[in-house]
Structure formats: C-alpha cells, structure tokens
Amino acid sequence: MGIEEDKKLIIETLKAKTTKTKFYLRDFNKIFPEKKPREVSKLVNEMVTDGILEYWSSGSTTMIGLKGAGVQHEAEDSKE
C-alpha cells in the first residue's frame, strides 16, 4: 500500500468511528499491524502537518483526530 492509500485508510477508519473522535497513537498502529510504530508515527505526523489530522491534549495525554471533528469543536463553533 502506498502513502496516499494509507492516508485514505486512516481517514475512512476515523470517519467510521461514530462514538469516538480522538485516538491514541497506538490505535493507529492497530490499523497497520504490518508496519513498525515509527512508520505509523511518521505518517500521522505528516497528516497533521498537511492539516488533515490534529493533535489534542488534555494536559496529561495527547490524542489525535480529524481536524475540526469532536465535541470541543462543536462547543467552539456554538460560541461564535
């Protein structure tokens, strides 16, 4: 699978999760069991740089999700 196909798989997988919008890096590793964790991390970081994904931090943990998705974005949008 190429990089673009991997990115599409990540996006499709995240969109299919209707009850959860933020994920740990280890969740992405489960999508690609044949890849080394470092390869998956580089792919996720590239998608963050491209503006497809974003990091979210609670202060004690960092999670990753689709940019603009999630409860915190819905709350911010309603304030405007």
N, CA, C and O atoms as CSV, one atom per row, in Angstrom:
chain,resi,resn,atom,element,x,y,z
A,1,MET,N,N,0.842,-1.181,0.000
A,1,MET,CA,C,0.000,0.000,0.000
A,1,MET,C,C,0.885,1.240,0.000
A,1,MET,O,O,1.894,1.285,0.704
A,2,GLY,N,N,0.513,2.238,-0.781
A,2,GLY,CA,C,1.274,3.471,-0.836
A,2,GLY,C,C,0.844,4.447,0.241
A,2,GLY,O,O,-0.120,4.207,0.967
A,3,ILE,N,N,1.567,5.543,0.335
A,3,ILE,CA,C,1.289,6.542,1.369
A,3,ILE,C,C,-0.110,7.138,1.214
A,3,ILE,O,O,-0.823,7.304,2.204
A,4,GLU,N,N,-0.502,7.458,0.000
A,4,GLU,CA,C,-1.827,8.055,-0.220
A,4,GLU,C,C,-2.936,7.084,0.162
A,4,GLU,O,O,-3.946,7.488,0.738
A,5,GLU,N,N,-2.754,5.800,-0.158
A,5,GLU,CA,C,-3.744,4.793,0.221
A,5,GLU,C,C,-3.805,4.650,1.740
A,5,GLU,O,O,-4.882,4.475,2.309
A,6,ASP,N,N,-2.641,4.725,2.394
A,6,ASP,CA,C,-2.595,4.656,3.856
A,6,ASP,C,C,-3.344,5.834,4.469
A,6,ASP,O,O,-4.081,5.664,5.441
A,7,LYS,N,N,-3.161,7.022,3.908
A,7,LYS,CA,C,-3.856,8.207,4.413
A,7,LYS,C,C,-5.364,8.057,4.251
A,7,LYS,O,O,-6.126,8.395,5.157
A,8,LYS,N,N,-5.796,7.549,3.093
A,8,LYS,CA,C,-7.228,7.345,2.860
A,8,LYS,C,C,-7.797,6.339,3.848
A,8,LYS,O,O,-8.912,6.510,4.341
A,9,LEU,N,N,-7.031,5.283,4.140
A,9,LEU,CA,C,-7.482,4.276,5.086
A,9,LEU,C,C,-7.653,4.881,6.484
A,9,LEU,O,O,-8.623,4.580,7.179
A,10,ILE,N,N,-6.723,5.719,6.885
A,10,ILE,CA,C,-6.834,6.385,8.192
A,10,ILE,C,C,-8.077,7.262,8.239
A,10,ILE,O,O,-8.838,7.203,9.205
A,11,ILE,N,N,-8.292,8.067,7.215
A,11,ILE,CA,C,-9.450,8.969,7.178
A,11,ILE,C,C,-10.750,8.164,7.215
A,11,ILE,O,O,-11.662,8.497,7.972
A,12,GLU,N,N,-10.841,7.109,6.404
A,12,GLU,CA,C,-12.048,6.292,6.373
A,12,GLU,C,C,-12.295,5.613,7.713
A,12,GLU,O,O,-13.436,5.525,8.166
A,13,THR,N,N,-11.228,5.132,8.348
A,13,THR,CA,C,-11.348,4.462,9.637
A,13,THR,C,C,-11.839,5.434,10.704
A,13,THR,O,O,-12.710,5.090,11.503
A,14,LEU,N,N,-11.285,6.648,10.722
A,14,LEU,CA,C,-11.698,7.631,11.720
A,14,LEU,C,C,-13.134,8.092,11.491
A,14,LEU,O,O,-13.881,8.283,12.451
A,15,LYS,N,N,-13.524,8.272,10.243
A,15,LYS,CA,C,-14.896,8.697,9.948
A,15,LYS,C,C,-15.903,7.608,10.295
A,15,LYS,O,O,-17.050,7.913,10.621
A,16,ALA,N,N,-15.496,6.349,10.231
A,16,ALA,CA,C,-16.395,5.234,10.542
A,16,ALA,C,C,-16.670,5.113,12.036
A,16,ALA,O,O,-17.662,4.504,12.436
A,17,LYS,N,N,-15.802,5.686,12.863
A,17,LYS,CA,C,-15.983,5.644,14.317
A,17,LYS,C,C,-16.951,6.756,14.704
A,17,LYS,O,O,-16.579,7.929,14.717
A,18,THR,N,N,-18.181,6.393,15.017
A,18,THR,CA,C,-19.195,7.409,15.288
A,18,THR,C,C,-19.239,7.840,16.746
A,18,THR,O,O,-19.752,8.917,17.048
A,19,THR,N,N,-18.718,7.031,17.656
A,19,THR,CA,C,-18.808,7.376,19.076
A,19,THR,C,C,-17.535,7.990,19.621
A,19,THR,O,O,-17.512,8.448,20.764
A,20,LYS,N,N,-16.484,8.010,18.835
A,20,LYS,CA,C,-15.194,8.484,19.321
A,20,LYS,C,C,-14.541,9.334,18.235
A,20,LYS,O,O,-14.547,8.959,17.062
A,21,THR,N,N,-13.974,10.486,18.627
A,21,THR,CA,C,-13.348,11.354,17.625
A,21,THR,C,C,-11.853,11.542,17.846
A,21,THR,O,O,-11.161,12.035,16.956
A,22,LYS,N,N,-11.345,11.163,19.004
A,22,LYS,CA,C,-9.917,11.313,19.296
A,22,LYS,C,C,-9.329,9.946,19.631
A,22,LYS,O,O,-9.965,9.125,20.292
A,23,PHE,N,N,-8.108,9.716,19.165
A,23,PHE,CA,C,-7.494,8.404,19.288
A,23,PHE,C,C,-6.048,8.529,19.749
A,23,PHE,O,O,-5.375,9.524,19.483
A,24,TYR,N,N,-5.590,7.500,20.444
A,24,TYR,CA,C,-4.181,7.412,20.827
A,24,TYR,C,C,-3.380,6.943,19.626
A,24,TYR,O,O,-3.926,6.331,18.708
A,25,LEU,N,N,-2.097,7.228,19.632
A,25,LEU,CA,C,-1.231,6.783,18.543
A,25,LEU,C,C,-1.268,5.267,18.417
A,25,LEU,O,O,-1.200,4.741,17.306
A,26,ARG,N,N,-1.374,4.559,19.530
A,26,ARG,CA,C,-1.413,3.089,19.475
A,26,ARG,C,C,-2.626,2.590,18.694
A,26,ARG,O,O,-2.581,1.500,18.123
A,27,ASP,N,N,-3.719,3.376,18.659
A,27,ASP,CA,C,-4.888,2.994,17.873
A,27,ASP,C,C,-4.564,2.993,16.378
A,27,ASP,O,O,-5.081,2.168,15.626
A,28,PHE,N,N,-3.715,3.912,15.960
A,28,PHE,CA,C,-3.300,3.970,14.556
A,28,PHE,C,C,-2.385,2.791,14.231
A,28,PHE,O,O,-2.400,2.278,13.112
A,29,ASN,N,N,-1.596,2.368,15.202
A,29,ASN,CA,C,-0.725,1.205,14.993
A,29,ASN,C,C,-1.553,-0.042,14.723
A,29,ASN,O,O,-1.116,-0.922,13.981
A,30,LYS,N,N,-2.742,-0.135,15.313
A,30,LYS,CA,C,-3.620,-1.290,15.093
A,30,LYS,C,C,-4.163,-1.315,13.665
A,30,LYS,O,O,-4.477,-2.382,13.139
A,31,ILE,N,N,-4.273,-0.154,13.042
A,31,ILE,CA,C,-4.751,-0.095,11.654
A,31,ILE,C,C,-3.718,-0.714,10.713
A,31,ILE,O,O,-4.068,-1.311,9.695
A,32,PHE,N,N,-2.433,-0.561,11.070
A,32,PHE,CA,C,-1.330,-1.047,10.240
A,32,PHE,C,C,-0.441,-2.015,11.027
A,32,PHE,O,O,0.692,-1.671,11.361
A,33,PRO,N,N,-0.938,-3.219,11.327
A,33,PRO,CA,C,-0.126,-4.152,12.132
A,33,PRO,C,C,1.162,-4.592,11.440
A,33,PRO,O,O,2.096,-5.044,12.102
A,34,GLU,N,N,1.217,-4.465,10.121
A,34,GLU,CA,C,2.411,-4.886,9.380
A,34,GLU,C,C,3.499,-3.813,9.382
A,34,GLU,O,O,4.637,-4.091,9.004
A,35,LYS,N,N,3.168,-2.605,9.796
A,35,LYS,CA,C,4.147,-1.508,9.817
A,35,LYS,C,C,4.744,-1.348,11.214
A,35,LYS,O,O,4.127,-1.693,12.221
A,36,LYS,N,N,5.951,-0.822,11.240
A,36,LYS,CA,C,6.596,-0.516,12.512
A,36,LYS,C,C,5.938,0.734,13.097
A,36,LYS,O,O,5.503,1.609,12.350
A,37,PRO,N,N,5.862,0.824,14.431
A,37,PRO,CA,C,5.240,2.002,15.065
A,37,PRO,C,C,5.850,3.325,14.601
A,37,PRO,O,O,5.135,4.320,14.481
A,38,ARG,N,N,7.138,3.353,14.343
A,38,ARG,CA,C,7.800,4.586,13.888
A,38,ARG,C,C,7.269,5.017,12.517
A,38,ARG,O,O,7.095,6.210,12.269
A,39,GLU,N,N,7.011,4.058,11.631
A,39,GLU,CA,C,6.464,4.378,10.307
A,39,GLU,C,C,5.069,4.993,10.434
A,39,GLU,O,O,4.742,5.966,9.753
A,40,VAL,N,N,4.251,4.411,11.317
A,40,VAL,CA,C,2.894,4.917,11.528
A,40,VAL,C,C,2.945,6.317,12.128
A,40,VAL,O,O,2.178,7.196,11.737
A,41,SER,N,N,3.845,6.515,13.071
A,41,SER,CA,C,4.005,7.827,13.700
A,41,SER,C,C,4.386,8.883,12.671
A,41,SER,O,O,3.854,9.992,12.696
A,42,LYS,N,N,5.300,8.550,11.771
A,42,LYS,CA,C,5.708,9.493,10.729
A,42,LYS,C,C,4.538,9.828,9.809
A,42,LYS,O,O,4.374,10.980,9.407
A,43,LEU,N,N,3.722,8.822,9.474
A,43,LEU,CA,C,2.567,9.038,8.614
A,43,LEU,C,C,1.549,9.959,9.295
A,43,LEU,O,O,1.023,10.880,8.671
A,44,VAL,N,N,1.278,9.704,10.577
A,44,VAL,CA,C,0.335,10.539,11.323
A,44,VAL,C,C,0.865,11.967,11.429
A,44,VAL,O,O,0.109,12.919,11.232
A,45,ASN,N,N,2.141,12.129,11.736
A,45,ASN,CA,C,2.735,13.467,11.820
A,45,ASN,C,C,2.638,14.209,10.493
A,45,ASN,O,O,2.387,15.414,10.469
A,46,GLU,N,N,2.833,13.502,9.405
A,46,GLU,CA,C,2.716,14.119,8.075
A,46,GLU,C,C,1.281,14.590,7.833
A,46,GLU,O,O,1.063,15.659,7.263
A,47,MET,N,N,0.304,13.788,8.267
A,47,MET,CA,C,-1.098,14.175,8.095
A,47,MET,C,C,-1.455,15.375,8.968
A,47,MET,O,O,-2.296,16.188,8.585
A,48,VAL,N,N,-0.823,15.494,10.141
A,48,VAL,CA,C,-1.027,16.676,10.986
A,48,VAL,C,C,-0.445,17.903,10.292
A,48,VAL,O,O,-1.077,18.959,10.258
A,49,THR,N,N,0.752,17.766,9.744
A,49,THR,CA,C,1.398,18.855,9.024
A,49,THR,C,C,0.560,19.301,7.825
A,49,THR,O,O,0.479,20.491,7.521
A,50,ASP,N,N,-0.066,18.326,7.143
A,50,ASP,CA,C,-0.909,18.623,5.980
A,50,ASP,C,C,-2.255,19.236,6.373
A,50,ASP,O,O,-2.992,19.714,5.510
A,51,GLY,N,N,-2.578,19.226,7.670
A,51,GLY,CA,C,-3.841,19.794,8.119
A,51,GLY,C,C,-5.018,18.841,8.055
A,51,GLY,O,O,-6.165,19.269,8.177
A,52,ILE,N,N,-4.755,17.554,7.865
A,52,ILE,CA,C,-5.822,16.558,7.802
A,52,ILE,C,C,-6.203,16.104,9.211
A,52,ILE,O,O,-7.381,15.971,9.542
A,53,LEU,N,N,-5.183,15.873,10.026
A,53,LEU,CA,C,-5.385,15.470,11.417
A,53,LEU,C,C,-4.903,16.590,12.326
A,53,LEU,O,O,-4.214,17.512,11.889
A,54,GLU,N,N,-5.277,16.496,13.599
A,54,GLU,CA,C,-4.786,17.463,14.574
A,54,GLU,C,C,-4.538,16.768,15.899
A,54,GLU,O,O,-5.170,15.765,16.230
A,55,TYR,N,N,-3.602,17.328,16.645
A,55,TYR,CA,C,-3.334,16.842,17.993
A,55,TYR,C,C,-4.295,17.519,18.949
A,55,TYR,O,O,-4.689,18.667,18.743
A,56,TRP,N,N,-4.669,16.801,19.994
A,56,TRP,CA,C,-5.487,17.343,21.067
A,56,TRP,C,C,-4.874,16.882,22.380
A,56,TRP,O,O,-4.538,15.707,22.529
A,57,SER,N,N,-4.728,17.780,23.317
A,57,SER,CA,C,-4.112,17.439,24.590
A,57,SER,C,C,-5.022,17.817,25.745
A,57,SER,O,O,-5.612,18.897,25.766
A,58,SER,N,N,-5.124,16.911,26.699
A,58,SER,CA,C,-5.885,17.187,27.913
A,58,SER,C,C,-4.975,17.744,28.993
A,58,SER,O,O,-5.433,18.105,30.078
A,59,GLY,N,N,-3.710,17.811,28.697
A,59,GLY,CA,C,-2.721,18.245,29.670
A,59,GLY,C,C,-1.880,17.079,30.151
A,59,GLY,O,O,-0.698,17.238,30.456
A,60,SER,N,N,-2.498,15.899,30.217
A,60,SER,CA,C,-1.755,14.731,30.664
A,60,SER,C,C,-1.593,13.694,29.557
A,60,SER,O,O,-0.757,12.797,29.663
A,61,THR,N,N,-2.369,13.812,28.522
A,61,THR,CA,C,-2.275,12.863,27.418
A,61,THR,C,C,-2.523,13.590,26.099
A,61,THR,O,O,-3.218,14.605,26.051
A,62,THR,N,N,-1.950,13.056,25.051
A,62,THR,CA,C,-2.134,13.631,23.725
A,62,THR,C,C,-2.868,12.625,22.848
A,62,THR,O,O,-2.526,11.443,22.802
A,63,MET,N,N,-3.874,13.120,22.164
A,63,MET,CA,C,-4.651,12.276,21.264
A,63,MET,C,C,-4.662,12.917,19.890
A,63,MET,O,O,-4.251,14.065,19.720
A,64,ILE,N,N,-5.137,12.159,18.913
A,64,ILE,CA,C,-5.130,12.607,17.528
A,64,ILE,C,C,-6.516,12.374,16.935
A,64,ILE,O,O,-7.143,11.348,17.197
A,65,GLY,N,N,-6.988,13.325,16.137
A,65,GLY,CA,C,-8.281,13.165,15.488
A,65,GLY,C,C,-8.333,13.943,14.197
A,65,GLY,O,O,-7.412,14.689,13.867
A,66,LEU,N,N,-9.423,13.764,13.467
A,66,LEU,CA,C,-9.619,14.531,12.244
A,66,LEU,C,C,-9.753,15.999,12.595
A,66,LEU,O,O,-10.418,16.350,13.570
A,67,LYS,N,N,-9.138,16.843,11.822
A,67,LYS,CA,C,-9.196,18.279,12.082
A,67,LYS,C,C,-10.636,18.766,11.983
A,67,LYS,O,O,-11.333,18.492,11.006
A,68,GLY,N,N,-11.068,19.492,13.008
A,68,GLY,CA,C,-12.411,20.050,13.026
A,68,GLY,C,C,-13.486,19.124,13.551
A,68,GLY,O,O,-14.651,19.516,13.620
A,69,ALA,N,N,-13.132,17.912,13.919
A,69,ALA,CA,C,-14.125,16.963,14.430
A,69,ALA,C,C,-14.026,16.869,15.938
A,69,ALA,O,O,-12.944,17.003,16.511
A,70,GLY,N,N,-15.156,16.637,16.573
A,70,GLY,CA,C,-15.136,16.408,18.005
A,70,GLY,C,C,-15.964,17.398,18.780
A,70,GLY,O,O,-16.376,18.434,18.259
A,71,VAL,N,N,-16.204,17.068,20.029
A,71,VAL,CA,C,-17.058,17.856,20.900
A,71,VAL,C,C,-16.488,19.248,21.125
A,71,VAL,O,O,-17.239,20.224,21.123
A,72,GLN,N,N,-15.163,19.364,21.320
A,72,GLN,CA,C,-14.591,20.684,21.593
A,72,GLN,C,C,-14.795,21.626,20.417
A,72,GLN,O,O,-14.959,22.827,20.628
A,73,HIS,N,N,-14.789,21.127,19.194
A,73,HIS,CA,C,-15.022,21.995,18.035
A,73,HIS,C,C,-16.478,22.414,17.949
A,73,HIS,O,O,-16.778,23.549,17.579
A,74,GLU,N,N,-17.383,21.505,18.288
A,74,GLU,CA,C,-18.803,21.854,18.272
A,74,GLU,C,C,-19.093,22.939,19.301
A,74,GLU,O,O,-19.891,23.841,19.044
A,75,ALA,N,N,-18.447,22.858,20.471
A,75,ALA,CA,C,-18.632,23.856,21.521
A,75,ALA,C,C,-18.060,25.207,21.093
A,75,ALA,O,O,-18.664,26.249,21.345
A,76,GLU,N,N,-16.890,25.186,20.442
A,76,GLU,CA,C,-16.267,26.432,19.984
A,76,GLU,C,C,-17.094,27.077,18.885
A,76,GLU,O,O,-17.218,28.301,18.844
A,77,ASP,N,N,-17.667,26.267,17.986
A,77,ASP,CA,C,-18.474,26.801,16.896
A,77,ASP,C,C,-19.749,27.454,17.420
A,77,ASP,O,O,-20.211,28.440,16.847
A,78,SER,N,N,-20.323,26.926,18.493
A,78,SER,CA,C,-21.573,27.484,19.021
A,78,SER,C,C,-21.352,28.794,19.752
A,78,SER,O,O,-22.302,29.554,19.937
A,79,LYS,N,N,-20.116,29.084,20.179
A,79,LYS,CA,C,-19.799,30.336,20.866
A,79,LYS,C,C,-19.744,31.518,19.915
A,79,LYS,O,O,-19.938,32.663,20.325
A,80,GLU,N,N,-19.484,31.246,18.661
A,80,GLU,CA,C,-19.293,32.339,17.685
A,80,GLU,C,C,-20.589,32.982,17.280
A,80,GLU,O,O,-20.592,33.910,16.470
